């Protein structure tokens, strides 16, 4: 037997109104809200592993989300920030298109590991949404087209795949990629 002391630490500036009491279930649900473009500006980060160095960090995934969201909005789609609750956990798809009932996950790369992670995330979003009475399909947004076997995998799983088609002065254009099922 061991004696354990638990410290529940919360940053002083944190908004704790949505957190449940320790050991209690969350009593109120979070409502969907209008989608807002995520902040994708670069920022400076300090690394202390080899002395102190400062490097600029990009938020390319947030930029892709913003471009895709604005592209959908320009086509007349209604986007929401959709909380999905499962037990004491709330998860948030990158985008939820209420017009087409699709949950989206954006990734900064079309590499295999990024696509695999996105597949797991969108299938989880879809599963939790269905448990909450919301019948949605799922899609992944990537900066470029992945290799053909990943396109085929997404197609077989019923996951739509959107890739950035072009960058323009007013934003970006996207295209839907389809594969052999």
Backbone bond lengths (Angstrom), bond angles and torsions (degrees), N, CA, C in turn:
res aa  C-N    CA-C-N  psi(-1)  N-CA   C-N-CA  omega(-1)  CA-C   N-CA-C  phi
1 X - - - 1.452 - - 1.523 109.24 -
2 X 1.309 114.70 142.22 1.455 120.75 178.18 1.518 109.69 -127.67
3 X 1.301 114.82 151.37 1.450 120.52 172.77 1.519 107.32 -97.11
4 X 1.304 116.79 130.25 1.461 121.50 -177.60 1.517 109.20 -121.22
5 X 1.299 115.61 135.34 1.463 121.35 174.16 1.523 106.66 -111.98
6 X 1.328 116.94 125.31 1.452 122.09 -178.62 1.516 109.51 -106.87
7 X 1.326 115.59 126.42 1.463 121.32 175.96 1.520 107.74 -109.96
8 X 1.315 116.88 117.25 1.460 121.39 176.23 1.520 107.64 -93.21
9 X 1.338 115.30 100.76 1.455 120.34 -176.21 1.519 110.31 -92.76
10 X 1.304 115.77 137.40 1.453 122.44 177.55 1.521 108.26 -135.51
11 X 1.356 117.21 130.82 1.466 117.85 176.49 1.528 110.49 -58.67
12 X 1.314 116.78 144.43 1.464 121.03 -177.36 1.522 112.54 -59.44
13 X 1.333 117.47 -33.36 1.457 119.77 -176.25 1.534 112.63 -90.26
14 X 1.326 118.67 3.39 1.458 121.66 -176.59 1.529 111.61 -74.07
15 X 1.329 115.61 145.20 1.464 121.82 172.70 1.524 106.93 -88.76
16 X 1.317 117.18 107.94 1.462 121.71 -176.47 1.523 112.97 -98.52
17 X 1.324 117.38 9.07 1.464 119.79 -175.70 1.523 112.64 -63.93
18 X 1.350 118.81 -27.41 1.457 121.32 -179.29 1.523 113.13 -90.04
19 X 1.326 118.09 -3.76 1.459 120.91 -179.29 1.523 110.86 -85.74
20 X 1.337 116.56 143.17 1.463 118.71 176.72 1.521 109.83 -77.23
21 X 1.311 116.35 160.54 1.454 120.75 172.09 1.513 107.53 -61.89
22 X 1.319 117.29 152.18 1.456 120.49 -179.07 1.526 110.22 -56.14
23 X 1.335 116.09 124.49 1.460 121.09 178.98 1.519 114.37 82.45
24 X 1.322 118.27 -5.22 1.466 120.74 -178.55 1.514 109.93 -104.29
25 X 1.313 115.62 158.13 1.457 120.30 176.11 1.514 109.40 -83.31
26 X 1.309 114.92 148.63 1.454 121.25 177.98 1.526 108.55 -66.13
27 X 1.319 116.95 130.23 1.454 119.28 -173.09 1.522 113.50 -95.81
28 X 1.301 117.77 -25.70 1.470 116.74 -179.02 1.523 109.81 -116.98
29 X 1.319 114.94 148.56 1.454 119.05 -178.24 1.525 110.08 -93.85
30 X 1.318 114.40 158.20 1.460 121.06 177.65 1.525 107.02 -93.37
31 X 1.297 116.95 131.32 1.456 121.93 -177.55 1.528 111.41 -88.71
32 X 1.335 117.29 150.50 1.469 119.65 173.77 1.523 109.98 -60.79
33 X 1.312 116.25 150.26 1.461 121.51 177.99 1.521 108.85 -136.76
34 X 1.320 117.77 162.87 1.465 119.39 178.55 1.536 110.93 -59.02
35 X 1.315 115.84 141.22 1.461 122.04 -179.94 1.526 109.66 -68.32
36 X 1.318 115.73 139.16 1.459 121.95 174.45 1.516 108.52 -122.29
37 X 1.299 115.55 141.53 1.469 120.92 178.43 1.526 109.52 -60.88
38 X 1.342 118.00 128.55 1.470 119.07 179.64 1.532 111.67 -71.49
39 X 1.323 115.91 153.84 1.458 121.18 177.05 1.521 108.42 -71.71
40 X 1.322 117.50 121.88 1.459 120.21 -178.95 1.529 112.85 -120.57
41 X 1.330 116.15 15.45 1.461 119.33 178.23 1.532 109.91 -68.15
42 X 1.318 116.40 149.48 1.460 120.41 177.71 1.522 109.52 -71.50
43 X 1.318 116.01 160.63 1.457 120.98 177.06 1.525 108.62 -143.01
44 X 1.328 116.00 163.79 1.457 121.50 179.96 1.517 109.89 -96.27
45 X 1.329 116.65 138.33 1.460 121.84 179.48 1.518 108.99 -129.46
46 X 1.320 115.76 141.48 1.462 121.23 176.83 1.517 109.34 -97.09
47 X 1.331 115.10 136.80 1.457 120.86 175.66 1.519 108.02 -118.27
48 X 1.320 116.94 129.75 1.457 121.11 -175.93 1.521 113.03 -106.68
49 X 1.339 118.66 3.54 1.450 120.21 -174.91 1.533 112.53 -63.69
50 X 1.297 118.78 -38.02 1.470 123.18 178.73 1.514 108.90 -127.60
51 X 1.304 115.30 68.88 1.451 118.55 -173.32 1.515 107.55 79.07
52 X 1.284 117.15 -166.11 1.465 120.18 178.90 1.517 108.19 -105.17
53 X 1.301 115.85 121.78 1.454 121.02 175.19 1.517 108.12 -130.44
54 X 1.290 115.62 149.18 1.462 121.68 179.80 1.520 107.54 -114.34
55 X 1.315 115.67 131.38 1.456 119.28 177.22 1.522 109.55 -132.64
56 X 1.306 114.59 154.48 1.455 120.59 178.44 1.525 108.55 -88.83
57 X 1.323 116.78 129.91 1.458 122.32 -178.16 1.520 108.81 -111.40
58 X 1.324 115.91 131.30 1.465 119.14 179.37 1.520 110.01 -98.29
59 X 1.294 115.58 157.44 1.466 122.57 177.01 1.524 108.07 -116.45
60 X 1.328 115.29 62.04 1.463 119.89 -174.38 1.524 112.42 -63.84
61 X 1.338 117.72 -30.95 1.461 119.48 177.71 1.521 110.62 -66.84
62 X 1.324 116.80 -41.01 1.471 120.18 177.16 1.522 111.04 -65.56
63 X 1.330 116.38 -36.75 1.464 119.43 177.85 1.529 110.28 -64.25
64 X 1.338 116.89 -42.35 1.465 120.96 177.92 1.532 110.35 -62.85
65 X 1.330 117.72 -42.17 1.468 121.55 176.64 1.527 110.76 -58.77
66 X 1.331 115.51 -46.05 1.466 120.43 -178.99 1.525 110.93 -62.69
67 X 1.324 116.60 -45.30 1.465 120.53 180.00 1.523 111.01 -62.76
68 X 1.323 116.61 -45.08 1.458 120.13 -179.20 1.526 111.33 -66.82
69 X 1.326 116.49 -44.56 1.460 119.90 177.95 1.515 112.30 -59.32
70 X 1.315 116.71 -44.65 1.469 120.33 178.68 1.526 111.50 -66.27
71 X 1.327 117.41 -33.89 1.462 121.58 176.37 1.534 110.28 -64.16
72 X 1.344 116.42 -43.96 1.469 119.60 177.34 1.529 111.70 -65.34
73 X 1.327 116.59 -42.51 1.469 120.20 178.78 1.524 111.29 -60.04
74 X 1.332 116.60 -40.12 1.471 120.90 179.39 1.523 111.45 -63.57
75 X 1.330 117.26 -23.05 1.467 121.61 177.83 1.527 112.36 -91.81
76 X 1.335 116.22 6.16 1.454 120.65 175.86 1.516 115.36 89.07
77 X 1.327 118.16 12.99 1.467 120.95 179.07 1.524 110.24 -79.65
78 X 1.326 115.74 152.39 1.465 121.52 176.08 1.524 108.21 -103.93
79 X 1.326 116.30 118.76 1.455 122.19 -178.15 1.518 110.67 -106.59
80 X 1.329 115.50 142.32 1.458 121.35 178.63 1.523 110.34 -130.66
81 X 1.324 114.21 154.32 1.460 122.35 168.32 1.520 103.47 -90.08
82 X 1.349 117.33 109.06 1.459 121.92 -169.67 1.519 111.83 -110.79
83 X 1.331 117.49 108.83 1.467 119.33 173.13 1.528 109.89 -78.97
84 X 1.315 116.58 134.93 1.460 122.14 177.20 1.524 107.51 -119.48
85 X 1.332 116.37 121.58 1.458 120.99 -173.97 1.517 111.31 -104.81
86 X 1.332 114.57 134.14 1.456 122.54 175.22 1.524 106.63 -137.67
87 X 1.325 117.01 109.55 1.458 120.27 -175.54 1.518 110.40 62.84
88 X 1.319 117.22 -128.37 1.470 121.55 178.16 1.521 112.42 -92.70
89 X 1.325 117.75 8.45 1.457 121.84 -176.13 1.523 110.88 -110.01
90 X 1.308 115.79 139.39 1.460 121.21 173.71 1.520 107.72 -120.19
91 X 1.331 116.07 128.54 1.459 121.54 177.83 1.524 108.76 -115.40
92 X 1.330 115.86 154.69 1.460 121.14 -174.92 1.531 110.76 -131.09
93 X 1.325 117.91 112.97 1.465 118.71 172.34 1.530 109.44 -61.67
94 X 1.322 116.63 153.49 1.466 119.73 178.04 1.528 110.75 -59.55
95 X 1.325 116.37 -41.07 1.466 121.90 178.24 1.525 108.57 -144.15
96 X 1.318 115.60 148.14 1.459 121.07 170.23 1.517 106.98 -130.05
97 X 1.320 115.86 119.37 1.464 122.36 179.32 1.526 107.62 -96.02
98 X 1.321 115.65 103.58 1.460 120.36 -178.77 1.523 111.45 -68.27
99 X 1.324 117.20 -27.15 1.460 121.30 -179.90 1.524 111.28 -64.11
100 X 1.325 117.20 -45.39 1.469 121.03 -178.21 1.527 113.01 -106.00
101 X 1.341 117.40 -0.32 1.471 123.16 -179.91 1.536 111.82 56.46
102 X 1.341 114.53 51.53 1.461 121.27 179.16 1.522 109.37 -121.79
103 X 1.342 116.08 135.15 1.462 121.48 170.38 1.529 107.34 -99.04
104 X 1.334 115.43 138.48 1.466 120.96 -175.45 1.519 111.09 -120.79
105 X 1.318 115.11 145.75 1.456 122.73 169.03 1.523 106.94 -125.66
106 X 1.331 116.23 126.47 1.459 121.70 178.79 1.530 109.39 -101.89
107 X 1.311 116.22 143.50 1.462 121.60 176.48 1.519 109.22 -130.31
108 X 1.330 115.99 148.25 1.459 120.68 -175.29 1.513 113.83 -78.87
109 X 1.331 117.29 -7.87 1.459 121.43 -178.17 1.520 109.57 -141.35
110 X 1.318 115.87 155.17 1.457 122.14 176.40 1.527 111.15 -97.05
111 X 1.316 116.60 11.02 1.462 121.42 179.07 1.516 111.86 -66.82
112 X 1.326 115.54 157.46 1.461 121.92 -175.19 1.527 113.00 -53.90
113 X 1.324 118.64 -47.24 1.461 120.34 -176.72 1.533 111.36 -62.63
114 X 1.327 117.19 -38.70 1.469 120.48 178.66 1.529 110.81 -66.52
115 X 1.327 116.85 -42.81 1.462 120.16 -179.59 1.527 109.89 -66.53
116 X 1.331 118.02 -41.33 1.460 121.33 178.13 1.527 111.30 -60.64
117 X 1.317 116.36 -43.69 1.472 119.58 177.16 1.518 111.17 -62.29
118 X 1.314 116.45 -43.65 1.469 120.67 -179.43 1.530 111.22 -63.02
119 X 1.332 116.98 -38.94 1.466 120.70 178.72 1.532 109.74 -59.70
120 X 1.317 116.92 -48.20 1.459 120.16 178.91 1.515 112.30 -61.07
121 X 1.325 116.43 -41.05 1.459 119.78 -178.99 1.524 111.96 -65.83
122 X 1.342 117.54 -47.95 1.471 118.20 -176.76 1.518 112.23 -68.24
123 X 1.342 117.05 -34.23 1.464 118.15 176.50 1.527 111.03 -67.23
124 X 1.331 117.43 -35.47 1.464 121.23 175.08 1.522 110.25 -65.97
125 X 1.339 117.91 -44.40 1.472 121.02 176.99 1.528 109.94 -56.66
126 X 1.328 115.81 -46.38 1.457 120.32 -177.86 1.529 110.83 -62.87
127 X 1.311 117.21 -43.66 1.468 122.46 179.78 1.528 111.37 -62.63
128 X 1.327 117.17 -47.56 1.465 121.23 -179.37 1.530 110.59 -68.46
129 X 1.322 117.62 -37.97 1.468 120.32 177.52 1.526 110.30 -61.05
130 X 1.327 116.81 -44.59 1.461 120.75 179.23 1.526 110.84 -62.19
131 X 1.338 117.23 -40.01 1.464 121.09 177.33 1.521 111.53 -64.47
132 X 1.349 116.90 -23.37 1.462 122.01 177.27 1.533 112.09 -96.53
133 X 1.348 117.15 13.74 1.460 121.65 175.88 1.515 115.01 81.09
134 X 1.319 117.43 20.05 1.462 121.39 -177.76 1.521 109.10 -119.25
135 X 1.323 117.47 113.71 1.462 122.48 -178.71 1.525 109.10 -88.70
136 X 1.320 116.20 106.00 1.465 121.50 -177.23 1.523 110.56 -124.25
137 X 1.314 115.33 158.03 1.452 121.52 167.52 1.522 106.80 -104.27
138 X 1.323 116.65 171.51 1.458 118.03 -176.50 1.518 111.22 -129.07
139 X 1.344 113.61 155.73 1.463 120.38 -178.50 1.524 109.57 -150.04
140 X 1.317 114.08 156.93 1.462 122.83 178.18 1.514 108.14 -119.26
141 X 1.335 115.96 141.50 1.463 122.20 178.04 1.526 107.64 -115.81
142 X 1.332 116.11 126.44 1.462 121.88 -178.09 1.523 110.73 -128.99
143 X 1.339 117.66 156.99 1.466 119.95 179.47 1.527 113.23 -74.39
144 X 1.319 117.43 -19.50 1.462 121.54 179.13 1.512 109.31 -155.73
145 X 1.321 115.79 170.51 1.455 120.76 -176.48 1.530 111.01 -74.74
146 X 1.337 117.75 129.63 1.469 119.98 177.28 1.531 110.37 -78.29
147 X 1.331 116.09 176.70 1.464 119.47 179.14 1.526 109.76 -64.34
148 X 1.326 115.27 156.85 1.471 122.08 -170.94 1.533 113.95 -57.97
149 X 1.346 118.20 -36.66 1.463 117.33 -177.95 1.530 111.76 -67.66
150 X 1.324 118.46 -29.06 1.464 121.04 175.95 1.524 111.10 -73.32
151 X 1.326 115.91 -35.81 1.475 119.72 175.56 1.527 108.84 -63.22
152 X 1.327 116.41 -43.53 1.467 121.13 178.92 1.527 111.10 -64.90
153 X 1.338 117.48 -41.42 1.463 121.40 178.33 1.531 110.84 -59.70
154 X 1.321 116.27 -47.73 1.476 119.78 178.74 1.519 110.71 -59.48
155 X 1.327 116.34 -43.11 1.458 120.87 179.50 1.524 111.26 -61.08
156 X 1.322 117.25 -44.86 1.468 121.50 179.63 1.523 112.31 -63.21
157 X 1.335 116.40 -31.83 1.463 120.71 -179.88 1.531 112.78 -85.83
158 X 1.320 116.62 -2.60 1.463 120.15 -179.68 1.518 113.13 78.07
159 X 1.325 116.19 23.14 1.463 121.45 179.87 1.519 108.84 -100.67
160 X 1.331 116.41 122.83 1.459 120.09 176.74 1.519 109.02 -74.88
161 X 1.318 116.21 152.10 1.453 121.96 -176.77 1.526 108.94 -129.74
162 X 1.344 115.67 123.32 1.460 121.63 177.90 1.521 108.51 -118.20
163 X 1.329 116.05 136.46 1.461 120.57 178.32 1.530 109.04 -128.19
164 X 1.327 113.63 151.71 1.463 118.63 177.84 1.521 107.66 -67.70
165 X 1.333 115.56 127.59 1.460 122.06 -177.19 1.517 111.30 -95.13
166 X 1.329 115.78 -38.25 1.461 119.61 -179.52 1.524 110.32 -160.30
167 X 1.300 114.94 155.22 1.461 121.79 173.44 1.509 107.30 -107.98
168 X 1.305 115.70 131.91 1.459 121.03 -179.22 1.517 108.75 -127.63
169 X 1.297 116.70 168.73 1.459 120.91 179.79 1.523 111.34 -59.76
170 X 1.336 116.84 -36.21 1.465 121.26 -178.28 1.520 113.40 -89.99
171 X 1.332 118.41 4.93 1.459 120.26 -179.64 1.504 110.99 141.82
172 X 1.307 115.89 -147.33 1.461 121.47 -177.96 1.519 109.58 -130.73
173 X 1.320 115.23 155.58 1.457 121.77 173.99 1.517 107.87 -113.16
174 X 1.314 116.53 150.51 1.460 121.82 -177.80 1.520 109.82 -127.99
175 X 1.328 115.10 157.99 1.467 120.19 175.41 1.519 108.60 -134.57
176 X 1.317 114.78 152.50 1.456 121.22 176.94 1.520 107.85 -87.56
177 X 1.321 116.82 132.78 1.461 122.30 179.70 1.520 107.41 -106.94
178 X 1.317 115.91 132.17 1.454 119.61 178.62 1.516 109.22 -119.57
179 X 1.310 115.61 152.18 1.459 121.45 -180.00 1.507 110.94 -130.89
180 X 1.301 115.79 179.23 1.455 121.84 179.20 1.527 108.50 -79.76
181 X 1.310 116.70 127.05 1.475 120.35 179.74 1.505 110.73 -85.38
